């Protein structure tokens, strides 16, 4: 089965004048397609549309995009899908013609089922070796991910992710995942506005906790206080909720019941098999 679609056609080729390639001028989303259905597609589309609007890129209508996505997905298996929308092609320089047409790239990949076994046992994470700063595009899922690339460049052994801190040593997010903690019966989310990505999975968690009156709070979490929490979790739109057993030298409890409940409630049930 062909797994790459560029502007509605099956091909692996795109112009070297594409502004995504030239400048990282675009946005993207990564999510799962299970048996021809995409969990939370409306939320993913909304995030994609909002991010694109902020930087002035027009994206396809929801149904049109979904139709193209399903062309690269097997309806009887689980695939990881990446949707990339760039501003389009232009000549040299940062300026562009207002009539420019976006390029739409859709790719599907095999889902890593072996990773699920490791996730359920609890994973290892460590701090990134450089801080991240507040900026006007940090909350967008844009194509310039060089900080994430650098953070993971020298990742060794069984480390699953590296955790970003800001310049005040406040915990923000992972290079791959959003993060949250649990102390007794209360969930704690880093208050990372202005520094970290505002992603779909994080918002799904917030909506669930709010709707079901589950105690939670946003806190500015200093690295030195991380050991105050009993549990730590990673989360993204591919692997759902993942318990952390060790962050640097800090060990956490593995609460399989909470992990399973959250993955079920948030429609990440495939992440438990």
C-alpha positions in Angstrom: 0.0 0.0 0.0 1.3 3.4 -0.9 1.9 5.6 2.1 2.6 9.1 0.9 0.2 11.6 -0.6 1.4 15.0 -1.9 -1.4 17.4 -2.9 -3.8 14.5 -3.5 -1.4 12.4 -5.5 0.7 9.3 -4.5 4.3 10.4 -4.8 7.4 10.8 -2.6 8.5 13.9 -4.4 8.1 17.6 -3.5 9.8 20.7 -4.9 13.0 22.0 -3.3 11.4 25.4 -3.4 8.8 24.3 -0.8 8.9 26.7 2.1 8.6 23.9 4.6 11.9 22.6 3.4 13.5 26.0 3.0 12.3 27.7 6.2 10.2 25.3 8.3 7.2 27.5 7.1 4.3 25.3 7.9 2.4 23.2 10.5 1.8 19.5 11.2 -0.1 17.0 13.2 0.7 13.4 14.1 -2.0 10.9 15.2 -3.3 7.4 14.9 -5.7 5.9 12.4 -7.3 2.7 13.8 -9.2 0.5 11.4 -10.1 3.5 9.2 -11.1 5.7 12.1 -9.1 8.6 13.7 -9.7 9.2 17.4 -10.3 12.8 18.1 -10.0 13.9 14.5 -12.2 17.0 15.1 -9.7 18.2 17.7 -6.7 17.5 15.6 -8.3 19.4 12.7 -9.2 22.3 14.9 -5.6 22.5 16.2 -4.2 22.3 12.7 -6.5 24.9 11.4 -5.9 27.3 14.3 -2.1 27.0 14.1 -2.2 27.5 10.3 -4.4 30.5 10.7 -2.0 32.2 13.1 0.8 32.0 10.6 -1.5 32.8 7.6 -1.8 29.4 5.9 -5.2 28.2 4.5 -5.8 24.5 5.0 -8.3 22.1 3.2 -11.8 21.6 4.5 -12.1 19.0 7.2 -13.9 16.3 5.0 -11.5 16.8 2.1 -8.5 16.3 4.3 -10.0 13.3 6.0 -10.7 11.7 2.6 -7.1 12.0 1.6 -5.8 10.8 5.0 -7.8 7.6 4.6 -6.2 6.9 1.2 -2.9 6.1 3.0 -4.5 4.1 5.9 -5.3 0.5 6.0 -8.9 0.0 7.3 -8.0 -3.2 9.2 -4.9 -2.1 11.1 -3.4 0.7 13.1 -1.3 3.4 11.4 0.5 6.5 12.6 -0.4 9.4 10.3 1.5 12.6 9.8 -0.1 15.6 8.1 2.2 18.4 7.0 0.9 21.6 5.5 3.4 24.1 4.2 2.9 27.6 2.8 3.8 26.3 -0.6 6.6 27.0 -3.1 8.4 30.3 -3.6 11.7 31.6 -4.9 14.7 32.5 -2.7 14.0 34.8 0.3 11.6 35.0 3.2 9.0 37.0 1.3 6.2 35.3 -0.7 3.4 36.0 -3.1 0.0 36.3 -1.4 -1.4 34.0 -4.1 0.8 31.1 -3.0 -0.9 27.7 -2.7 -0.1 25.4 0.3 1.4 22.0 -0.1 -0.4 19.1 1.7 1.7 16.1 2.6 0.2 13.1 4.2 2.2 10.0 5.3 1.3 6.8 7.2 3.7 4.6 9.1 3.4 1.2 10.9 2.4 1.5 14.5 5.2 0.3 16.9 3.3 -2.4 19.0 6.5 -3.4 20.7 6.8 0.1 22.2 3.5 -0.6 24.1 5.1 -3.3 26.2 7.8 -1.0 27.3 5.3 1.8 28.0 3.2 -0.3 30.3 6.1 -1.2 32.5 7.0 2.5 33.0 9.6 4.5 31.0 12.8 6.5 31.7 13.2 10.2 30.9 15.9 12.7 31.6 16.3 16.5 31.4 17.3 18.2 28.2 20.7 19.8 28.4 19.5 23.3 27.5 16.5 25.5 28.5 13.7 26.7 26.3 12.4 30.3 26.2 9.1 31.9 25.8 8.3 33.0 22.2 5.2 33.8 20.2 5.2 30.5 18.3 6.0 28.1 21.1 2.4 27.0 21.4 2.1 26.1 17.7 2.9 22.8 16.1 5.1 24.4 13.5 7.7 22.7 11.3 10.8 24.2 12.9 11.5 21.5 15.5 15.3 22.0 15.8 15.1 22.3 19.6 13.4 18.9 19.8 16.0 17.4 17.4 18.9 18.8 19.5 17.3 17.6 22.7 17.1 14.0 21.4 20.3 14.0 19.4 22.4 12.2 22.1 19.7 10.2 23.7 21.1 6.9 25.0 19.9 3.5 26.1 16.3 3.2 27.3 15.6 6.9 27.6 12.2 7.5 25.9 12.2 11.3 26.1 14.0 14.4 27.3 12.2 17.0 29.4 12.5 20.7 28.7 13.0 23.2 31.5 12.8 26.9 31.2 15.6 29.3 32.4 14.1 29.3 35.9 14.4 25.5 36.1 10.6 25.1 35.8 9.5 21.8 34.2 7.7 22.5 30.9 7.2 19.4 28.6 9.0 16.6 26.8 10.4 16.7 23.3 7.9 14.1 22.3 5.2 14.3 24.9 3.3 16.6 27.2 3.8 15.7 30.9 1.7 15.7 34.1 2.1 14.5 37.7 -0.1 13.1 40.4 0.1 13.6 44.1 -2.3 11.6 46.2 -5.6 11.9 44.2 -4.8 15.2 42.5 -3.4 15.6 39.0 -0.9 18.4 38.5 -0.2 20.0 35.0 2.8 22.3 34.4 1.6 25.8 33.8 3.6 26.2 30.6 1.8 28.9 28.8 4.1 30.9 26.7 6.8 28.2 26.7 5.3 24.9 25.8 3.1 23.4 23.1 -0.7 23.6 23.7 -1.5 20.2 22.2 -4.5 18.0 21.6 -3.7 15.3 24.1 -3.1 17.8 26.9 -6.5 19.5 26.2 -8.2 16.1 26.1 -6.9 15.4 29.6 -8.0 18.8 30.9 -11.5 18.3 29.4 -11.8 14.9 31.0 -10.7 16.0 34.4 -13.0 19.0 34.3 -16.0 17.2 33.1 -15.7 14.4 35.7 -14.8 16.7 38.6 -11.4 15.0 39.1 -9.2 17.2 41.2 -6.4 18.9 39.2 -4.4 22.1 39.2 -1.9 24.0 37.1 1.3 24.6 38.9 4.7 26.2 38.2 6.8 23.1 38.9 10.4 23.7 39.8 12.8 20.9 39.0 13.8 20.7 42.7 10.2 20.0 43.7 9.6 17.1 41.2 10.4 14.6 43.8 7.3 15.7 45.8 5.0 13.9 43.4 4.2 10.2 43.6 3.5 9.6 39.9 4.6 11.1 36.6 3.1 10.6 33.2 3.9 11.3 29.6 1.2 11.7 27.0 0.8 12.2 23.3 -1.7 11.5 20.5 0.1 8.3 19.3 0.9 6.4 22.5 -1.7 7.9 24.9 -0.9 8.0 28.6 2.5 6.5 29.6 3.7 6.1 33.2 7.2 7.3 34.1 9.2 5.1 36.5 12.3 7.4 36.6 13.1 11.0 35.7 16.9 11.6 36.0 17.5 10.1 39.5 13.9 10.6 40.7 11.8 7.4 41.0 8.0 7.3 40.7 5.2 4.8 41.5 3.7 3.0 38.5 -0.1 3.1 38.8 -1.4 0.8 36.2 -5.0 1.3 37.2 -4.8 5.1 36.6 -2.9 4.6 33.3 -5.5 2.1 32.0 -8.5 4.2 33.1 -7.1 7.4 31.4 -6.3 5.6 28.2 -9.8 4.1 28.1 -11.6 7.3 29.0 -9.5 9.3 26.5 -10.1 6.8 23.7 -6.5 5.6 23.6 -7.5 2.0 24.3 -5.2 0.6 21.6 -2.3 1.9 23.7 -2.9 -0.8 26.3 -2.6 -3.9 24.0 
